[in-house]
Amino acid sequence: MSLRLEQEFADIRKRYGSLDNLTADEIAGLVDCCRRADNPFGDMNGSLVDAPVAVVRGQSFYPLTVGASIWLDEFVVKWWGNDDTCYFWALVYALVHAREKDAFTGLVEESAARWAILKTCLRFTFAKAELEKAVDLALGRAKSEPDRTHHPDESAKTDWFALVSRLEATSGIARDDWLWGRSAAYTVKAYHEMHAFAAANAGGRSGCRAFDELDKAINALARLKKSIKERLAK
């Protein structure tokens, strides 16, 4: 039981003698409002895994996750940073398996990575042009953008492990969900929203989605307490 819920129950006992006067729906409502107020990011758990951004002849392609980005930055760039062809196929592998942690386990040697990439790409039954279109969709590249085989370098400058650790501590969502459950772009967006939320609570600017969710939860709690008071006063 959270401290907020304990305080609400204690307040009701003080006002009305016990919790026995509450209905089951009122107790459930208090639990839900306090849960939402304690963790305004709780709704993220329900949206951690989303649909692929491209499907070609049954093969799904996903945006890069943090975990897949780390593999590209720490290993693939070292092996094939100057080889556009090899890098392209490694990128394809990362987009296909972006949400599969096990698909990257052990791929710390070039030979093992080559074999894993080959096994994945041998099952493709579509043309190179279809593949390149799927890669562009997964990377969010517009047709008007120049053709690039390398993903943007910004990820290489990001301290992903520190960022994910902060997200885990703030949201309560496990680090593996941030590493493999969502795109890197979504993870960065969530981090910035949480940072803005912390600033709002410290007196900084408000208006981020998380602050709005907290405000809604607190207002819902206030309305529920008011309805309980009005019912018991009759």
C-alpha positions as CSV (number, residue, x, y, z in Angstrom):
1,M,0.0,0.0,0.0
2,S,1.4,3.4,-1.0
3,L,1.9,6.2,1.5
4,R,-0.6,8.3,-0.3
5,L,-3.3,5.6,0.0
6,E,-2.5,5.0,3.7
7,Q,-2.9,8.8,4.3
8,E,-6.3,8.8,2.5
9,F,-7.5,5.8,4.5
10,A,-6.3,7.4,7.7
11,D,-8.2,10.6,6.8
12,I,-11.4,8.7,6.2
13,R,-11.1,6.8,9.5
14,K,-10.5,10.1,11.3
15,R,-13.6,11.7,9.7
16,Y,-16.0,8.7,9.7
17,G,-14.7,6.3,12.3
18,S,-13.8,3.4,9.9
19,L,-13.7,2.3,6.3
20,D,-16.8,0.2,6.8
21,N,-19.0,3.0,5.5
22,L,-17.3,3.0,2.1
23,T,-18.7,1.0,-0.8
24,A,-16.5,-1.5,-2.7
25,D,-16.5,0.9,-5.7
26,E,-15.4,3.8,-3.5
27,I,-12.5,1.8,-2.1
28,A,-11.5,0.7,-5.6
29,G,-11.7,4.3,-6.8
30,L,-9.4,5.5,-4.0
31,V,-6.9,2.8,-4.8
32,D,-6.9,3.7,-8.5
33,C,-6.7,7.4,-8.0
34,C,-3.8,7.1,-5.6
35,R,-2.0,4.7,-8.0
36,R,-2.4,7.1,-10.9
37,A,-1.2,10.0,-8.7
38,D,1.8,8.1,-7.5
39,N,2.9,7.0,-11.0
40,P,1.6,9.3,-13.8
41,F,3.7,7.3,-16.2
42,G,2.0,4.0,-15.4
43,D,0.1,4.1,-18.7
44,M,3.4,3.6,-20.5
45,N,3.4,0.0,-19.5
46,G,0.5,-0.6,-21.8
47,S,2.2,0.9,-24.8
48,L,5.7,-0.5,-24.6
49,V,5.3,-2.9,-27.5
50,D,3.8,-1.5,-30.7
51,A,3.2,-2.7,-34.2
52,P,6.0,-2.9,-36.8
53,V,6.3,0.2,-39.1
54,A,6.8,-1.9,-42.2
55,V,5.8,-5.4,-43.3
56,V,7.2,-6.8,-46.5
57,R,5.8,-10.2,-47.6
58,G,5.3,-11.3,-44.0
59,Q,8.6,-9.9,-42.7
60,S,8.2,-7.2,-40.0
61,F,10.6,-4.2,-39.6
62,Y,10.7,-2.1,-36.4
63,P,12.2,1.2,-35.5
64,L,15.6,0.9,-33.8
65,T,15.3,0.2,-30.1
66,V,17.9,1.4,-27.6
67,G,19.3,-2.1,-27.3
68,A,19.7,-2.5,-31.1
69,S,21.2,1.0,-31.3
70,I,23.8,0.1,-28.7
71,W,24.8,-3.0,-30.6
72,L,25.2,-1.0,-33.8
73,D,27.2,1.7,-32.1
74,E,29.5,-0.5,-30.0
75,F,30.1,-3.4,-32.3
76,V,28.9,-2.9,-35.9
77,V,30.5,0.5,-36.4
78,K,33.8,-0.9,-35.1
79,W,33.6,-3.8,-37.6
80,W,32.0,-2.2,-40.7
81,G,31.9,1.5,-40.1
82,N,33.7,2.1,-43.4
83,D,31.9,-0.7,-45.3
84,D,28.5,0.6,-46.4
85,T,27.3,-2.8,-47.7
86,C,28.1,-4.8,-44.5
87,Y,26.7,-2.0,-42.4
88,F,23.5,-1.9,-44.4
89,W,22.9,-5.7,-43.8
90,A,23.7,-5.3,-40.1
91,L,21.2,-2.4,-39.9
92,V,18.6,-4.6,-41.6
93,Y,19.2,-7.3,-39.0
94,A,18.8,-4.7,-36.2
95,L,15.5,-3.5,-37.7
96,V,14.1,-7.0,-38.0
97,H,15.1,-8.1,-34.5
98,A,14.9,-4.7,-32.8
99,R,12.6,-5.9,-30.0
100,E,14.4,-9.3,-29.5
101,K,17.0,-9.1,-26.8
102,D,18.1,-12.7,-27.4
103,A,18.8,-12.0,-31.1
104,F,21.8,-9.8,-30.0
105,T,23.1,-11.9,-27.1
106,G,26.5,-13.2,-28.0
107,L,26.9,-11.1,-31.1
108,V,30.1,-9.5,-29.8
109,E,32.4,-11.1,-32.4
110,E,32.4,-10.2,-36.1
111,S,32.1,-13.9,-37.2
112,A,29.1,-14.6,-35.0
113,A,27.4,-11.4,-36.2
114,R,28.0,-12.3,-39.9
115,W,26.5,-15.7,-39.5
116,A,23.4,-14.3,-37.6
117,I,22.9,-11.6,-40.2
118,L,23.2,-14.2,-43.1
119,K,20.7,-16.5,-41.5
120,T,18.2,-13.7,-41.2
121,C,18.6,-12.2,-44.6
122,L,18.6,-15.6,-46.4
123,R,14.9,-16.0,-45.6
124,F,13.9,-12.8,-47.4
125,T,11.7,-13.4,-50.4
126,F,11.5,-9.8,-51.8
127,A,13.6,-7.5,-54.0
128,K,16.3,-5.2,-52.7
129,A,14.2,-2.2,-53.7
130,E,11.4,-3.4,-51.3
131,L,13.9,-4.0,-48.6
132,E,15.4,-0.5,-49.0
133,K,11.9,1.0,-48.8
134,A,11.2,-0.9,-45.6
135,V,14.5,0.3,-44.1
136,D,13.6,3.9,-44.9
137,L,10.2,3.5,-43.3
138,A,11.7,1.9,-40.1
139,L,14.3,4.7,-39.9
140,G,11.6,7.4,-40.5
141,R,13.4,8.7,-43.6
142,A,11.5,10.7,-46.1
143,K,11.9,9.9,-49.8
144,S,13.4,13.3,-50.4
145,E,16.2,12.7,-48.0
146,P,19.6,11.6,-49.4
147,D,20.3,7.9,-49.4
148,R,22.3,7.0,-46.3
149,T,23.2,3.5,-45.1
150,H,24.4,4.7,-41.7
151,H,21.9,5.6,-39.0
152,P,22.2,9.1,-37.5
153,D,25.3,9.6,-35.3
154,E,23.3,11.2,-32.4
155,S,22.8,7.8,-30.8
156,A,26.5,7.3,-30.5
157,K,26.7,10.5,-28.4
158,T,23.9,9.3,-26.1
159,D,24.8,7.7,-22.7
160,W,22.0,5.1,-23.2
161,F,22.8,3.2,-20.0
162,A,22.5,6.3,-17.8
163,L,19.4,7.4,-19.5
164,V,17.7,4.0,-19.2
165,S,18.7,3.8,-15.6
166,R,17.1,7.1,-14.8
167,L,13.9,6.1,-16.7
168,E,13.7,2.8,-14.7
169,A,14.2,4.6,-11.4
170,T,11.6,7.3,-12.2
171,S,8.9,5.3,-14.0
172,G,9.2,1.9,-12.2
173,I,9.3,0.3,-15.7
174,A,12.0,-2.3,-16.0
175,R,15.2,-1.4,-17.9
176,D,14.7,-4.2,-20.4
177,D,11.4,-2.7,-21.4
178,W,13.1,0.6,-22.2
179,L,16.0,-1.2,-24.0
180,W,14.0,-3.6,-26.1
181,G,10.3,-2.7,-25.7
182,R,10.2,0.6,-27.5
183,S,12.0,2.6,-30.1
184,A,15.0,4.7,-29.2
185,A,13.1,7.8,-30.3
186,Y,10.2,7.0,-27.9
187,T,12.6,6.3,-25.1
188,V,14.3,9.7,-25.5
189,K,10.9,11.4,-25.7
190,A,9.8,9.7,-22.5
191,Y,13.0,10.7,-20.8
192,H,12.5,14.4,-21.7
193,E,8.9,14.3,-20.5
194,M,10.0,12.9,-17.2
195,H,12.7,15.5,-16.9
196,A,10.1,18.2,-17.6
197,F,7.7,16.6,-15.1
198,A,10.5,16.8,-12.4
199,A,11.1,20.4,-13.3
200,A,7.4,21.2,-13.0
201,N,7.3,19.6,-9.5
202,A,10.3,21.7,-8.5
203,G,8.7,24.9,-9.6
204,G,9.8,25.0,-13.2
205,R,7.6,25.1,-16.3
206,S,4.5,22.9,-16.4
207,G,2.4,21.6,-19.3
208,C,4.1,18.3,-20.2
209,R,1.9,15.3,-20.6
210,A,3.0,13.7,-17.3
211,F,2.1,16.8,-15.4
212,D,-1.3,16.8,-17.0
213,E,-1.8,13.1,-16.0
214,L,-0.8,13.9,-12.4
215,D,-3.2,16.8,-12.3
216,K,-6.0,14.7,-13.6
217,A,-5.4,12.0,-11.0
218,I,-5.3,14.4,-8.1
219,N,-8.5,16.1,-9.4
220,A,-10.2,12.7,-9.7
221,L,-9.2,11.9,-6.2
222,A,-10.6,15.2,-4.9
223,R,-13.9,14.6,-6.7
224,L,-14.2,11.1,-5.3
225,K,-13.6,12.3,-1.7
226,K,-16.2,15.0,-2.3
227,S,-18.8,12.4,-3.4
228,I,-18.0,10.2,-0.4
229,K,-18.5,13.2,1.9
230,E,-21.8,14.1,0.3
231,R,-23.1,10.6,0.4
232,L,-22.2,10.0,4.1
233,A,-23.6,13.4,5.1
234,K,-27.1,12.4,4.0
